[in-house]
Amino acid sequence: MFRGIDEVDWASLRHADGSAEDVPRLLRGLASADPAERETALDRMYGAVHHQGDVYDSTLACVPFLLALAVREEVRDRAGVVELLVSIGGPDVGGGGSDDLAARARAVLRGGADVFARLAGDADAEVRRAAPAALVRFLDRPARVLALLRERITVERDDRVLLALAEGLGLFARRHLPAGDAHAAEAVYLLAALSGPPYEPGLRLAALGQLAQCAPELLPADLVPTVVRLLRDRSGRRVRGGLAHDGPGVDTLAGRLRRLRPSDEEGSRLLRTLHTALGGRVADRIGLLCGQLTSPDPLDRCNAVWMSAGLFREWRTGVAEPVALIGAQLGAEEGRLHDAAVAFLVELFELALPAADHLHALVIRRPELRIRHWERRAPTLGGPLKALAGAGDPRATPVLAEVLAGPVVPHDLGLVTPHLGRAATPLTPALRRRLARVPLDSPDTHERAVPLLSALTALGDAESLPSVLRLLRGMPDGLRLRDAVTGAAVRALGAFGGAAREAIPDLRGLLETDCAVAAADALWSVTGEAEAVVPVLLRKLTDPGSGRYRPAAAADVLGRLGPAARAALPGLRRMTGSGEASERAAAACAVWRITGEQEQVLPVLRAAWVEHPRTRTTIAGCVAALGPRGAPLHDLLRAELRSPRRHRADSGGYDSHGIHEDEGLLRVCREALGLEGGG
């Protein structure tokens, strides 16, 4: 299986970490009798040779050897090799882009695709489970592929392999339906048959998930009750073996990912496929979640919590009932379910209110959960209390007061208090006292000071002025993250307004530093003297050394100055036509607020709103500040409020603050339109 491996000039080939001269050792490691060596080799293949899905010249050179490994019965863990080949071959549908090396790798895989036809009937069930995905992707003979899938469904007895075969049918249909291939229609017919009796519940769920992706018109009219019933039937049949193995093992990326998988990975995948395929059918998805969250099986409920996360990050509607049900999981004995519910409720902020009774009961019943202790870092606020405060529930205030009075106070406590609004006022004296005791020259000054400054800024506590000035004046040069602490202190002074006149010399002294924009903003708030700050802000509009976001921040402050910033108009007008979207939008908003002009700025703002969703909160805030003069863009805000989808749902990636930011946008839109609940 390694014939010719030493004839390849591996040293001249590359992977993510440089020279590929270590690849022969990795390939041989995949065939090792030692499980740890095999796992380490596979981990390294994903970490370097196929890093983040990239195909290098060394990846291409590996493919023939990986194909040879896949068919040798004496090689253990061949399923992992097949999965690696599938990943190298690219995405499920669409060819995987135009990269030459990736295209050549797919060509080699298609040339050797008969291997996967043999593996579909392999003695190893894990290999049979991995084979359908490769068979459908790489064997360019649709009739033979379909015949093999049909045959294997008839003779297969392993439930997990049957699920993989159903997924293979769905992938086959999606690849060939656009061309009107009759074989694709037959695959859909087979999926429809598999979705009903007499097949077992897991296979029926898998078939329904695939139908939802390729032929949603064939889904049953009573989809939600059908799926919930099948889910519960499946759970009742499943052997309850407790949590997945979390014990020690080889410390590799593959090993860590495996240990992080859901306890019921198969159930999670079945429901995730269906939820993804249903997309905008939010009412059906909410119904499915509620069915999952009321299941007798805690593993079904745990999967539902993670499904909820995916739904709420993309869609705005129908959250109250599932959130209340997620809150009900906080009393569960199942540790993973409890932890999943807490983690997600922390992410929801104000949307967690339907679960607030459960959160409050938990922090009262189990005070040990109020603070989370870590082995190698400082304690943090416990998830249940963080979620209760983030939801804005005033019942968090007395609990936070107890924490503040205790011997251990998490540094991040101040970050949650702004979400409580005026309900956090009773905490002000204790927060002020803690700020006064923050050391000026400690490595953790930033971690201790910034959350407290954020809280006192939100509370507008002008009595904190001496402690704020103590920080501003006393921190030594070279202190870790000193500028971040300075910026937070300056923002606090700005929030104190005229009560911070004692700080005027300090703010003036910061106008030539990296904190110039924040200092100018605060100085304007304290003095109302535009002539001192406009030249500073104008320089920051065009200064190439200003750093990312500072031109936009300077434009934003100039806009708040209104007509007093007229001297900055030439620079702002130039900025509306160049730079990043955030800068163009901020500049256009500033011009509008300073002059009332619409002709130049409205096209800029409309284009930014559509093309760059991250600018929408800035634009909506401008419209709100303009009052009736903002009416020309009210149509955008009304459309936003009608949209069921979150404004950054297409931006990709995981963003733990996305829900909160989107809710903030909606709040500003309502405020701008004068709708009840805007504040």
N, C-alpha and C positions, 0 to 999 in steps of 0.2 A: 504493500500500500504506500510505501515511501520510495518506490523506484524512481530514480531521477532527481530526488530531492537535493542531493549534493551537487548536482550539475547546475542548479540555479544559482546565479550570482546574487545571493540574498543581500550581501553587504552594499550592493549598488542600488537596491530597492529601498523604499521608504515606508514608514507608517507614522502615526501621530507623534511618536516620541523620537523620530529620527531614523537611524539605520535599522533595516529589517533583519540584521544578521542573527537576531534571537528567534526568528520565526521557526526554523527547523526544530529547535528545542521545544517550542510551544506545540507544534503539530505532533511531535512524538509524545509530548505530555498528555495530549488528548487520548492517546491509546494506552496510557499507563495503567498498571494494575492498582495503583495507589489512588483512592478517591480524592484525597487532598491535592495530589498533583494534577489530576484531571480537572478539578474545579479551578485550581489556580491558573492552569493553562487556558481554560475557557474564559475566565475572567480577563486575562491578559489579551486574548483575541478581541474581546469587545472593547477593552480599554485602550488598545493601541492599533491593532491591525484593522479593526472595523469601528474606530472611535466615533461615537455619536452618529452612526449610520454612514460615515464616509467610506468611499472605496478608493484605496491607494493601489499603486502598482503591486505592492506586496500582497494586498487582499486578493487581487486578480490571480496572482501566482499561486495562492493557497487553494483556490477552488478545486482544481483536479485532485489534490491530496485530500481535501475534505470529502469530496465525493467518494474517493476510495475508502476512507475511514467509515463512511456511513453504511457501507454494504458488508463490512467485515463483522461477522457475528461475535467474534471474540472480543471486540471493542465494546467496553461498557459506556453507558451514557451517550449512545449514538443519537438519541433524540435531541440532545443539546447540539450536536453537530448539524443535524437537519435544520433545527431552528436557526442556527447561525447562517446556514446557506440561504434560508428563506429571507433573513434580514439583509444579507448581502445582495440578494436579487431585487430588493427595492420594494416599493409600496404595493398595496393590494391591487389597485386598479390604476391604470393610466400610464404605465411604462416607466415611471421613476425618474423623469427628467432627461436632460440631454447630455449629461456628463459622459465623456467618452469611456472612461474606465468602468463606470457603472454599467454602461451599455454593453461593453465587452464582457463583463462578468455575467450579465444576464444571458448573453449569447452562449457562453460556455455552459451555463446551467441548462439552457434549453438543449444544447447538444448532448448533455448527459442525463436528460430527464427520464430516460428509461430506468435509471436507478430508483427514482421515486415510485414508479409503477411497481417495482419489485418490493419496495419497502412497505407499500400499502397492505401487503399480506404478511409482513414480518412476524416472527414468533414473539417479539418483544412488543407488548401493548403500548409502551411509551413511544416507540418508533412508529407504530401504526397511527398513534395519535398525532404525531408531528407530520406524517407523510401527506395527508390531503392538501394542506396549504401549499406544499411544494409541488405536488402533482398538478394542481389547478394552475399555478403560476407558470410552470416551466414546460409542461408537455403540450406541444402545439398540435394536438390531435383531439379536437373537442369530442368526437364520437367515442374515442377510446377512453378519454377522461371520464365522461359521463357513465359509460358502461362499467368502469372500475368502481366509481362511487356507488352506483346502484348495486353492484354485486357485493361490495363490502358491507353496505347497509343490511343486505339480506343475511349475511353469514356472521356478522360481528356480534359478539356477546358482551363486550366490555362497554359499559355505559359511557365512560369518558371518551372512548374512541368514537362511539356513535355521535356524540356531540361534535367532535371534530369533523366527522363526515358531513353532518348537517351544515356546519360552517363552510365546509368546502363546496357544498352545493350552492349555498348563497353566494359565495365568491364567484363561482362558475357562472351563475346567472347574471351577476352584475357585470362581469367581464364581457359577456356575449349578448346580452339583451339589446344594447344600443345598436348592434348590427342586425337585429332582427333574426338572429340565429334560432332555428327550430329546436336545437339542442338546449338552448337557454330556457325556452318555454317548457320543455320537458323537465328540466331541473326545478322550475317553479312548481310544476304539477307534483313532483315528488315531495317538495317541501310542504305543499298544502296537505298531502296525504300524511306526512309525518307529524303534522301539527294536531292531528285528531286521534281518537281511539283507533287501535288498541295500544298505541305506543305509550311508554312510561312518561311520567310528568316532565322530567328533565329534558328528554328529547323533544317533547312537544313544545316546551318553552324555547328551546334552541331554534326549532323550526319557525316558530312565531317571530322570533327576533330577526331571522333571516328574511322572512316574508315581509316584515315591516320595512326592510331596506330595499328589496327589489320588486315587490308586488303588494304594496299596502292595501290595494283594493280587495285583496283576498283575505284580509284579516277579519275575524268574526266581529259581528256588530256588538256583541257583549264582551269586547276584548278585556276590559278591566276585571270584571268578576271571573272571567275564564282564567286569566293569568294568576290572579290571587288564589283561586282554587287550586290551580296546578302547583303553585309555589308551596302551598301548605301540604298538598299531597306529597310533593317531593321531600319536604322537610320531615314529614312523618315517616317516610321510608328510609331516610338517611340514617346511617348508624351514627349515633351521637358519640363522637370521640373527644369532645372538649376542644380546647384551643389548638391551633396548629403548633407544631414544635417550635419553641422559642429558645431552646437550650443552646449551649456552646457549639460551635462548628467552625469550619474554615473561615477566616475573616477575609472574605473576598467580596467584591461588588455583587457578584451573582448570589453569593450566600446571604448577604445582607438584604438584598431585594426579596429573596425567597422568604426570609423570616418576617419581612414587613407585609407580605401578602395577607389578604383577609383570611380568617379562619376557614371560611367557606368560599374559597377562591372561585370554584366552579359556579356557585350560585351568584356571586358578584358579577362574574363575566356574563352570565345569561341575562341578568336584569340590566346590566350596563349596556349590552348590545341593544336590548329592546328600547331602553330610554333614549339612547342616541338616535336610533332609527325613527322614533316618534317625533323627535325634534320639537317643533312648535305646537304639537298637540298637548298643550300644557295641562288642560283639564284631565286628560287621560293619564298623564304622568303624575299629577297630584293624586289622582285616585289610586294609582299603583303604589305610590309612596305610603299613602294612608293604609292601604292593605298590608304592605310590608311592615309598617311600624306597629301594627296591631297583631302581628303574627305571634303565635305561641312560642315560636323558636327565636331565641335571642340572636342567633347568627343571621337570620333573615332581617331582624330589626337593625342589627349593626350594619349590614349591607345597605339598608334603606337610608341610614344616616349619611353614608358617603354618596349615595345616589342623590340625596337632597342637596348636598354641596354642589354637585355638578349642575343641578337644575337651577338653584337660586343664583348661582354666579352668572347665569345666562339670561334668566327670565325674571320678570318683576311681579308676576301675578300669583295669587293663591297660596301665600306662604303661611297664613295664620294657623290653619288646621295642622299641617305637618309639623310646624315649629312647636305647637303645644304637645304634639305626640312625641317629638324628640325630647322635650323637657321631661316627659313622663319616663324616659329611659334613665333618668338620673338616679332612680332608686334601684336600678338593676344590680344584681350581684355580679353579672358578667363584666369583668374589668375592662375588656376591650370595648364593649358597647358603651359603658359609662364614659370612658375616656374619649371615644369618638363623639358622643353627644356633647360633652363639655367643649371639646376643641372646635366643633362647628358653631356652637352657640356663641363662643367668644368672637368668631368672625362676623356674626350677624349684627352686632351692635343694637341699634334701635329695633330691628326686626325680631330680636329675641324676646320682646315683651310678652308674647303669648306663653313663653316658658318661664316667666319671671317668678311665678309662685313656686314652681319646682326648684328654681335656682335659690330662691330665698330660703326655702325649707332646708335645702342641702347645706347652705353655709351656716345656718343656725344649728342644725342637727350635728354637723361634723366640723367643728371649728378647726380641726387639724388640716382641713383642705383650704383654709384661707391663705396660707402661705405655702409656696412650693420650694422645697429645699433641694439644691443640686449638689452633686459631688464636687464639681470643679469650678463652679461659679456662684455668684451671689444669689441669695434667695430672690424669688419673684412672687408677685401676687398670684394666688391660686386661681385656676381657670374658672371655677364657679362664681367666685366673687368678682373676678374681672368681667365675666359675662353679665352679671347682674348690674354692675356699675355701667358697663358699656351700653346696656339697654336703656339707661337713664332712669332706672327704678330708684326712687328716693329711699327705699328700704336698705339700699347699700350704704347709705351715709353713716348710720350708727355702727355698722360692722366695720367700715373703714376707720372710724374713730377709735374703735377698740384696737385695731391693728396699729394705728398711729401711737397709741398709748402703750403698746407692748414693747418687749425687749428687742424684737427683730422687726424692722420696718423695711419691706422691699423697696428698692430704689424706684421701681416702675409704678408705684402707687399713684404718684402725681399725674401719670399719663391718662388714667381712667377718670379722674375727678371732673375734667371739663365736660364729659358726657352727661354728668348729673345736673349741669346748669346751676341755677340758684339753689337747688337742693343741697349742693356741696358747701354752701356758705358756712355751716357749723364747723367744717374742717379747717377753715382759714387760719385760726390762731395756731393750731398745731403744725400746719404746713409752713407757716411763717417762722415758727421757732426752729423747725428742722432746717430751713434754708439758712438761718443765722448760724447754724452749727456746721455747715458744710465746710470741710477743710479747703483752703485756698490752693494747696500745692500737692494734692494727693493724686495718684494715678487714676482714681475713680471719681475725681471731682466732676467730670462730665456726667457720668452715670447718676450721680447723686443730685446734681444741681439742675440739670435741664428738665427732668420731669416736674420738680417742684416749681421751677419758673413757669413752666407751661400751665400748671394748675393755678398759680397765683395770677398769671396773666389773664386766664379765662375768667377768674373771679374779680378782676380789676382791683386787687387789694393794694391800694396806694400806701397802706401802713407798712408794706414790705419794702418800701423804698430804701431804707438804710441797709438792709441785707443785700438788696440788689446792687447798690453802689459798692458795698464791701467787696462783692465778687468782682465787679467791673474794675475796681481800682487795685485790688490786691492780688489777683492771679499773676504769677510770675511768667515772664516770657519763656517759651519753650514747653509750657505745660501741654500735656496730651489733650488734643481737641479743644484747645483754648478758644479758637475762633467760634466754635459751635456754642460754647457756653456764653461767650460775649454776645453772639447773635440772639440767643434766648433772653439774655438780660436786657438787651436793647429793645426787644419786642415787648418785654414787660413794661419798660419805661414808657413806650408809646401807648400802651393800654392805660397807664395811669394819667396820661394827658397833662393838663396844667398842674396837677398835684406833684409832678416830677420836675419842677423848675430847677431844683437844686442840681439836677443832672445835666443841665444845658452845657456847661463847659466840657463834661465828659463826652457828650454826644458830638459836640463840635470837633473834639479831638479825634473822633473816629471817622470823620468825613474823608480822610485820605487813606483809609485802611481797606482791607478786604470786606469789612462790615459796613462800607459806606452807604449802600442802598438802605439797609435796615436802619442805620443811624439817621439818615436823611428823613426817612419815613417817621421815625420817632420824634425827631426834632420838629418837624412840621406839626405833629400831634400836640407837642408840648407848647410850642411858641406861636404856631400859625404864620411864621415868617418864611414866605416862599423864596425871597431873594437869597437866603442862605443855602437852600437845598436844591433849587432848580439847576444851577451850574454843575453841581456834583452829579445829579441824576442824568443830566445831558451828557456828561463825559462817559457815564456808564452805558449809555445807549450805543456808543461807537467804539469804546475801548476794547481792542482785541484781547487784552489781558483780563477782561472782566470775568471770564469764566462762563461756563454753561449756565443758562437760565437768568443770569444777572441782567442782560438787556431787557428781557421780558419783565423782570421784577421792577427795574427802574421805570419802564413804561407804565406799569401798573400803578406805581406811586404817583407818577406825573398825572395820570388820569384822575386820581383821587384829589389832587390839588385843584383840578378844574381850571377856570380861566386864569388863575394865578400862574399857570405853567405855560402860558402862550409862547414864551421864548423858546420852548422846546419843540414847537410845531414843525419846523423844517426837518429836524432829525427824526421826529416821529413819522412824518409823512414818507420820508425815504424808507423807513423801517417797514412800513406797511407793504412794500413791494419786494422785500428781500429778507433773507434769513430764514430761520426755522418757523414752522407754523405757529408755535407758541409766541414767538416774537412778533410775527405779523398781526396776530389776533390781539395781543396786548397793545401794540401800537395803534391799531385801528380803534380799539376801545378808548384809548387815551385821547385820540383826536376827536372822537365823537363827544366825550365828556367835557373836553376843554372848549370846543367850538360849537357843538351842536350840529356840525356838518354831517350830512348823510351820504351825499352823492359818491364820495370817494371810499367811504368805509364800509358801506353795506355790502357791496360785492365781495370785499375781502372777508368780512365776517361770515357771510353765507357760505362762501367756498370753504373756509376753515371749519365751519360747523359740520359740513357734509364730509369733507375729506379727512379731517383730523379730529376725531371725537374727543381727544384729550383737551381740546380747547373749549369744549362746550360750557364747562362750569365758569370759566373766565368770561365768556360772552354772556351767559345768562346773568352773571353778577353785574356786568355792565348795564344790561337792560334793566335789571332791578334798580340799580342806582339812578338811572335816568328817569325813572317814574314814567309818566305819560309820554315823554319824549322817546321812550324805547319802543313805542307801539309798532314801528316798521318791522321789528323782528319777533313780534308776539306770535306770529304763525309758527315759527320754528319751535318756540317753547310749548305751544299747545300740541304740536305734533309729537314732541318729546314725551309729554305727559300721557299721550294716547298710546305710545309705543309700548308693547308688552316686553320688549327686549332691552336688556341693559346696554347703555350707550357704548361700552367698550367690550361687548361680548365677542367681537370679531378680532380683538387685538392679539389673541393667542397667549398661551402661557398661564401659569398660576399666579394670581394676585390676591393675597389675603385681604387687601383693602378695597378690592374692586366693588364689592357690594356696598360698603359704606360710602365710597366716593359717589357711586351712582345714586344712592338715596340722597346724598347731599345735593347733587345736581337737581333732582326732582324737587327738593325743598326750595332751592333758589328759584326754580321755574315757577312754582306756586306763588312764592313771594312776589316775583316780578309781575305776575298776572293778577295779584290781589286776591288770590284764592284762599279760602279758609284752610288753615293748617300749614300755611307757607312758612311760618316760623317754627 
